[in-house]
């Protein structure tokens, strides 16, 4: 944002809800499937890191009797030089997104959301579905290796003979 302002540019938020991350639905214990599963934002570490921002979105949403995604969109729309292009796969989602434009956030809410958004520092560790599978299976594989260790040693000895 500071660069866009300094250079008289516009920011186009083509995924303003970060593939649903800012909707508050997903977390460490509720990870998405499909295409979202390959997005590094949905890795365990990033889901932990985004929780303070999601908690604030939920708090502001409750105060306005709306959903966290609508607060995220309203916040983006309140920023200068920002155009948000949220996706919608139904008329209901389109109406939901449009309602965010009518949501007026207080100055302290905007400031708190800006601070929380800037504090979220995603880690680029889980970039693919395979990486995610390794992340989740790691503890199981480690345990299996330790339990299978004596068996593997016997097989190796037999092969040497």
Secondary structure, 3 states (H helix, E strand, C coil): CHHHHHCCCCEEECCCCHHHHHHCCCECCECCCHHHHHCHHHCHHHHHHCHHHHHHHHHHHHHHCCCHHHHHHHHHHHCCCEEECCCCCCHHHHHHHHHHCCCCCCHHHHHHHHHHHHHCCCCCCCCCHHHHHHHHHHHHHHHHHHHHHHHHHHHHHHHHC
